[in-house]
Amino acid sequence: FSEDGILFRKQQLPLAPVPYVPAGQIRADILKIYHDTPANGAHFGRDKTTRKIQERYYWPTMIADIRNNLNSCLPCAQNNYRRQKLPGKLKPIPPPEGIWKLLSMDFHGPITPTSKKRK
């Protein structure tokens, strides 16, 4: 529906109608405001950012735009624990019971020959 020249979208209760945001720079500005600024709790995850924006605005590709924006956010990529590979667990090795009771090797390869056919 339209009110005072602004197009709104009705949402299910208890949310109030929210304005439709046309394609263009204003969508990018909204994403920046709600994800990048400290006043809005900078760099919240996908769910919180989506909820905050959906409470105030609407556009058809909103979910995909938010996902793409967050996936391209460098601070989130560097600091988001879920995106980093978990470190392997160290396993203790019991001490050997005597000389030559334990032998270990590190493997490396394949080793490619140099231009002079050396390995």
Contacts in CASP RR format, 6 or more apart in sequence:
PFRMAT RR
TARGET T0000
AUTHOR 0000-0000-0000
METHOD contacts of the structure
MODEL  1
FSEDGILFRKQQLPLAPVPYVPAGQIRADILKIYHDTPANGAHFGRDKTT
RKIQERYYWPTMIADIRNNLNSCLPCAQNNYRRQKLPGKLKPIPPPEGIW
KLLSMDFHGPITPTSKKRK
1 7 0 8 1.000
1 8 0 8 1.000
1 10 0 8 1.000
1 17 0 8 1.000
2 8 0 8 1.000
6 19 0 8 1.000
6 20 0 8 1.000
7 19 0 8 1.000
7 20 0 8 1.000
8 17 0 8 1.000
8 18 0 8 1.000
8 19 0 8 1.000
8 20 0 8 1.000
9 17 0 8 1.000
9 18 0 8 1.000
9 19 0 8 1.000
9 20 0 8 1.000
9 58 0 8 1.000
10 17 0 8 1.000
11 17 0 8 1.000
11 18 0 8 1.000
11 58 0 8 1.000
15 55 0 8 1.000
18 54 0 8 1.000
18 55 0 8 1.000
18 56 0 8 1.000
18 57 0 8 1.000
18 58 0 8 1.000
19 57 0 8 1.000
19 58 0 8 1.000
20 57 0 8 1.000
20 58 0 8 1.000
20 59 0 8 1.000
21 27 0 8 1.000
21 30 0 8 1.000
21 57 0 8 1.000
21 58 0 8 1.000
21 59 0 8 1.000
22 59 0 8 1.000
23 59 0 8 1.000
27 59 0 8 1.000
27 65 0 8 1.000
30 53 0 8 1.000
30 57 0 8 1.000
31 53 0 8 1.000
31 65 0 8 1.000
31 66 0 8 1.000
31 69 0 8 1.000
33 40 0 8 1.000
34 40 0 8 1.000
34 49 0 8 1.000
34 52 0 8 1.000
34 53 0 8 1.000
35 42 0 8 1.000
35 43 0 8 1.000
35 44 0 8 1.000
35 49 0 8 1.000
35 66 0 8 1.000
35 69 0 8 1.000
35 70 0 8 1.000
35 73 0 8 1.000
36 42 0 8 1.000
36 43 0 8 1.000
36 73 0 8 1.000
40 52 0 8 1.000
43 73 0 8 1.000
43 75 0 8 1.000
43 76 0 8 1.000
43 79 0 8 1.000
44 52 0 8 1.000
45 70 0 8 1.000
45 76 0 8 1.000
45 80 0 8 1.000
46 66 0 8 1.000
46 67 0 8 1.000
46 70 0 8 1.000
49 66 0 8 1.000
49 70 0 8 1.000
50 62 0 8 1.000
50 63 0 8 1.000
50 66 0 8 1.000
53 62 0 8 1.000
53 66 0 8 1.000
54 62 0 8 1.000
59 65 0 8 1.000
70 76 0 8 1.000
71 77 0 8 1.000
76 83 0 8 1.000
77 83 0 8 1.000
93 102 0 8 1.000
96 102 0 8 1.000
111 119 0 8 1.000
112 119 0 8 1.000
113 119 0 8 1.000
END
